[in-house]
Amino acid sequence: MARDPEKVILSIFLSFLIFLLLSFLLVRQNLIILPLFAILVILFCCFTLGLSGNLYFLTIFLLTSIVFQALFASLAVSQMDSFGRISILLFEFKSFILIGAVCGLFVNSNIRRKILINEMVLPFFLIVWACIRGIITRGDMATTLAYLRNFSSLALILAIGVAASQTITEEKWESILSTFTLFLLLGVVLEIAFGRDAWWSLLNLDKLESIKGPYSTTTDFFGFTVPRLRTFVGEPINTSYMFGALAAWHFYKRKKAMALILSVTLFFTFAKSGIILLLMSLAWYHLCTKKRIRKVSWFSIGAMITPIPLFALYVNASDSVNALDFAKDPLSFFLGNNTAFTHASGLILGTRTALTNPLGLGLGVGGNFGEIFTKINRQDWISSGAESGIGVLGFQLGLPGLLLVLVFVFKILSKNLELTTSPVRASPEMHRKTFGASLLIGWFSASLFSENAFGPQSAIIPMLCFSYYYYRAGDNIPKWEK
C-alpha cells in the first residue's frame, strides 16, 4: 500500500459515521424536516469543501458514499417499517455530494477557469441539453430526475477529477485508491466467508428492494446458476466497473499480483461491462506505448467501434445467431434468456431512433428507469435503448447528445495519440496521459452495452482516474493558488 494509509482510513471512518448519522435522519419519514436537513448538510459541506479546494477529503467522502452506500443504507432501513420513495434518497447521497462540490468549485472563478477548458466543456453542454429536453418533454418526474442524474454525472465527476489532479499528489492519490481497493476486497472475503445469503442477511442488505432481482444475485454460466460477487457495493455490475478500473490501475503501476487478484474477483461478478472496460483499457495502453500509430483520426474511430464487431461475434457464437439478421430485427431475438441480445438490441434500437428522431424522444422516456418507475412493457423497454448507455442516450437526447459524448471521447483519444508520436513518447507524462485515456476508452466501450456506465456508481473510479491522470501531467492546467 502507498504511504499514509492511516489518514485515508481515518477519513473513510469519519465519512462513514457522517453518512450513517444522516441516513438515520433521512429515514424518519414522519418528520420531513429531518430528511431535508440531511440533504442540506451534505450540500453545504461539499460546497464548502469544493470552494476551499480541499479535494483530498472531498474525494474520500465521495468514494465512501458510493462504495459503502448499500451498507449504511441497509443499517438505516433496518429502522423502517417499509422502504418508501423518500428512502431512495439514501442512495443519492453521492448525487448531492457531486452537486454541492462542483457548485463550490465553480464559485471559485480561479478553479472554474481551470476546469472549463477545451473538450471539458462538452460534458457540461450535455447537462444543458438534457435539461432542455427534460423541460420540453415533461415526462415522469422520477424517471426524468434519474436520467438527469446519470447524464450529469459524467461532467460532475470529471470536474472533481480535474480539480483533484492539481491539488492531490500522486502519492496521496495512490494511497486513496489502494485503501479503497483493500476495503472492496475485504467485502469479497467476508461475503465468501459468511456465505452470500448469511452475509447479506446479517447486514440487512436482503431488505433493500432497489438491489434485488434475478440478475443482481445470480446469473447463468454455461448452464449453471452461479452467485455474483457484490462486496459492499451491493450490485454486481457497478462492482465490476470498480474492479475493472482498479485492476487496470494496478497493471499500470506494475503491481501485477494485486492486478491479477482484482481481475479474478472481476470475473466472479459475472458482469461483461467491467471485463470490457479492463480489456479495452489494457489494449489501448499497450498499443499506444508499444506501437507507433500513424493515422491518428482513423485509429481513434477504430478504437471507439472495435467493441461492436467483437460483441457481434459473441452474439453470433452464443446461440448460433447470424449477427446481420440480428442487426436488422433485434426485437425478434431479444425475448430469450440471453442477456447479450438485450444489450445489443438496446444499442441498435436506441441509436437507430436517434437517426430517425434527431432530437431524441425526450429525457426520462424509456430505459431501465422507465421500466422501474412507469412499468413500460418489455418491447417498449428494449426499444428505448435500455441496457445500453449509448443506446438510451441516443433514444432520449438524440444526435446532439450522442455527438457531445462521441466528440469528447474522440478528441481525447486523438490528442493522446498525437502525444505518442511526439519526441516525448517515452516520457512519464505520455504514460500518465495514455493511462488516463485508456480508462476513457474502456468506459466508453462498456457504455455501448451497459446502461450502468453513465451512473455515478459505475463511472466514479474510471472517470475520476481518467481525469486525474490525463489532466495532471503536462501544461493543460496550471495549478491555482491554494
CORGITA-V983623 format. One record per backbone hydrogen bond with DSSP energy under -1.0 kcal/mol. NH is the residue of the N-H (numbers start at 0). CO is the residue of the C=O. Records with the same first field share a line. If there is no record, write none. Layout:
NH=CO ; CO
This chain:
8=4
9=5
10=6
11=7
12=8
13=9
14=10
15=11
16=12
17=13
18=14
19=15
20=16
21=17
22=18
23=19
24=20
25=21
26=22
27=24
28=26
30=27
33=30
35=31
36=32
37=33
38=34
39=35
40=36
41=37
42=38
43=39
44=40
45=41
46=42
47=43
48=44
49=45
50=46
51=47
53=48
54=52
57=53
58=54
59=55
60=56
61=57
62=58
63=59
64=60
65=61
66=62
67=63
71=67
72=68
73=69
74=70
75=71
76=72
77=73
78=75
79=76
83=81
87=84
88=85
89=86
90=87
91=88
95=91
96=92
97=93
98=94
99=95
100=96
101=97
102=98
103=99
104=100
105=101
106=102
107=103
108=106
111=107
112=108
114=110
115=111
116=114
119=116
120=117
121=118
124=120
125=121
126=122
127=123
128=124
129=125
130=126
131=127
132=128
133=129
134=130
135=131
136=132
137=133
143=139
144=140
145=141
146=142
147=143
148=144
149=145
150=146
151=147
152=148
155=151
156=152
157=153
158=154
159=155
160=156
161=157
162=158
163=159
164=160
165=162
166=163
167=163
172=168
173=169
174=170
175=171
176=172
177=173
178=174
179=175
180=176
181=177
182=178
183=179
184=180
185=181
186=182
187=183
188=184
189=185
190=186
191=187
192=188
193=189
194=190
198=194
199=195
200=196
201=197
202=198
204=199
205=199
206=203
207=204
210=207
211=208
215=212
216=212
217=213
218=225
220=223
223=220
225=218
227=216
228=267
233=229
238=234
239=235
240=236
241=237
242=238
243=239
244=240
245=241
246=242
247=243
248=244
249=245
250=246
251=247
252=248
253=250
254=249
255=253
258=254
259=255
260=256
261=257
262=258
263=259
264=260
265=261
266=262
267=263
268=265
269=266
274=270
275=271
276=272
277=273
278=274
279=275
280=276
281=277
282=278
283=279
284=280
285=281
286=282
287=283
288=284
289=285
290=286
295=293
298=294
299=295
300=296
301=297
302=298
303=299
304=300
305=301
307=304
309=305
310=306
311=307
312=308
313=309
314=310
315=311
316=312
317=313
318=314
325=321
326=322
327=323
328=324
331=328
332=329
333=329
335=332
342=338
343=339
344=340
345=341
346=342
347=343
348=344
349=345
350=346
351=347
352=348
353=349
354=350
355=351
356=352
359=356
360=394
361=395
364=361
370=366
371=367
372=368
373=369
380=376
381=377
382=378
384=381
385=380
387=384
388=446
389=446
391=387
392=388
393=389
394=390
395=391
396=392
397=393
398=357
400=396
401=397
402=398
403=399
404=400
405=401
406=402
407=403
408=404
409=405
410=406
411=407
412=408
413=409
414=410
415=411
416=412
417=413
418=414
419=415
421=418
424=421
426=423
430=426
431=427
432=428
433=429
434=430
435=431
436=432
437=433
438=434
439=435
440=436
441=437
442=438
443=439
444=440
445=441
446=442
448=445
453=450
454=451
458=454
459=455
462=458
463=459
464=460
465=461
466=462
467=463
468=464
469=465
470=466
471=467
472=468
